[in-house]
Amino acid sequence: MLKLMKTKIDIQTWVRKEYYEHFGKCDDPYFGITTTVDCTTAYETCKQHEYSFFIYYMYKSIKTINQIENFRYRIINQDIWLYDHVHASTTIGRPDGTFGFALFKYTKNFTEFHKNAKTQIANVQNTSGLRANNDAKRLDVIHYTTLPWFSFTSFRHEKNFTQKESIPKIAFGKYYDQQNKKHLPLSINANHGLLDGYHIAKYLELFQQELDKKL
């Protein structure tokens, strides 16, 4: 298991100092985009190896996130910290229509990640309520949600304006077929003081490369 470590950023010499101060004055410093990725190869890989498609693309996403420094910045008591790695905090639905939070800890090995995620999903299924425990309150995470019932072309996340939110939020929708390809909708929202459109574009580029890889 990866050991939790983080480094405090010297804001005075930080290349993003001006951006952080500028967007930090906004009531809502978050910005976001909605797009799709081609999940054809990833879906076929999961069918071939009998993997959970949901867990598979979650792994590919958090693996990509950890390659981009700006997605690992967090605001803690007005200071900026950089985590060495972050995990996936995601919603898991239940048959009764409720959902609970689960922590998919990032590991470099997919088999281990898949096993741990299956355990987390089972834990949610066997409990009730939101499960807003200590894992759900961690900062070294990306907030994920999945809407498997429908695709979407826009998405809005909840935010708490009384706090300095800094955790990026990613939503996935139901994949759909078009021109012999499978497309997965996703939305990304993040604090503009910590990252820009360039970093989201880099995530999309690397994420697509990960989805296109065959095991």
N, C-alpha and C positions, 0 to 999 in steps of 0.2 A: 504494500500500500504506500502511496506517495505521502511523504511527510509534509504537513502544513507549514509553509514559510511565507513571509511577506516582507517587503522592503519599503521603508518610508521614503517618499520622494521629496527632494528639496524643491519646494515650489518656486523659490526665488530664481533658481537656475533651470527650471523645467521649461522645455520648449513649448509646452502648452499653457504656460502661466497666463498669458493674455486671453487665450480662449476660455480658460477656466473661469477667470474673473468676469469676462464679458457675459458668458452664458449663465454664470452663477447668479446674475442679477434677475434672470427671468423667473416668473412665477412657475413656469413649466419648462425646464431646460431640455426636456426630452424631444427628440425628433425621430422619425421612423419612415420606413418604406414597406411596401408589400410587393412581392414578386413570386415567381415560381422557379423551381429547379427541375431538371430532368432526372427522374428517379427510376428510369427503365431498367438499367443494369443492376441497380441496388435491389429492386423488387425481384428480379430474376434470380439474383444471388441468394436472396432469402428463401425463395421457393425451392431452389436447388439444395440448400443446406438445412432447410427447415428451421430457419431463424425467425424470430419475431421481427417483422418489418419495422414496427415502431421502435423497438430497442436498437435495431441496426442503424436507423437514420439518426436516432438520438446520440448514439456513440460517434457516428461520423461528424455530427454537428459539434459536440463538445470537444472532440479531438481537434477539429479545425479551430474552434474558439481559442484553445490553449496555445495555438501557434501565433496568435496575434496579441501583442502586449496590451494594446489599448482596451481590449475587452476584459482585462484583468485588473484595471485600475478601480479603486474604491475610495469613496470619501468616508473618513472616520474622524469624527470630532473636528471638522474643518481641515483636517490633514488629508493628503493623498497617499495611499498605499498601493503597492503593486504586489499582487499575489503571484507566487511561482506557478500555481495551477488553480483551476476552478472546476467545480462539479456541476451537475445538472440537477436543479430542484424543479420537479415537474408535478403536474396534476395527474392523478390516476382515477378514472371513472369506475363506478360500481354499478352492478345490475339494477339497483334501486334508483338510479339517476343522480345520486350524490357523488362527491369526489373527495379525495384526500391527497395531501402532499406526500411526495416520496423523494428521497435523495438517491440519485444514481451517481455514486462516486466514480470519478474518472480514473480509469486504469489504461495503460498503454496496450494491454492485452485485451482483445475483444472478447475472448471466451470468458475471462474473469468478469469483465463488465457485464456481459449477457447474464451470467449466473447471478451476480449481485442484483441486477435489475429485476430479474424474475422473482427473487426473494422479496425485494421491496414491493413489487406489485402484489404479491400474495399477502404481505403484511397489511397493505391498504384494504384489500378485498376482505380480510378477516377482522377488520375493525370498523368503527363508524366515526363520523365527524370529520372535521377539517384536518386534524392532525397537525395543528400549528405548534409543533414542538420546537426544541432547540435547533434541530436540523433545518426546519423551515425558516428559521430566523438567521441563518448563517449569511455572511457577506461574500464568502468565497464560492459563489454559485452564479449560474445563469438561471433566470426564472423562465421556465418553459411551460407552455400549455398546448394541448392538442385537441382539435375539434374534428373528430373522425366522422361526423355526421354530414358535413357539407364542405364544399370549397368556399373560398372567399377572395374578394378583390380589394378589401380594405379591412382594417382591424384596429381597435382601440383598447389599450390596456388601462387598468385602474392604477392610480398613483396617489401617494400621500404627500400633499403639498406642504405639510407642516414639518417634514423631514427632508434631509438632503439625500434623496434617492440617487443611487449610482449603479444599481445592478441592471445590466441589459436584460431585455425581455424579448423572448422569441416565441412565436405561435406557429403551429403547423395545422393545416387543414386537411381535408380529405383529398387524396390524389384522384386524378381523373385522366382518362385516355383522350388523346388528340393526335391525329396524324401518326398513328402507330407508335406513339410515345406515351409514357406515363409522366404526368406533371404533378409536383407536390407544391401546393401554395405555402408560403411562409411570410411572416411579418416580423420585422426587427425594429425595436425601439430602444434607444440608448441616450444617455446624458451627453449632450453636445459639448459640454465642457471637457469631456474625457475622450471622445472620439468623434470622427467626422464621416461623411459619406465615403471617403476613400477607404476607410477601415471596413465599412460594411461591404463595399465592393470587393475588397480583398477576401473577406469571409466567404462571400458568394462564389468567388473564383475557386478558392481552395476547397470549399464544401462540395462544389460540383466535381472537382477532380477526385475527391474521396468517394463520392457516390458512383463515379465511373470505374473505380478500381474493382477488379475481380479478385476474390480470395484464392 
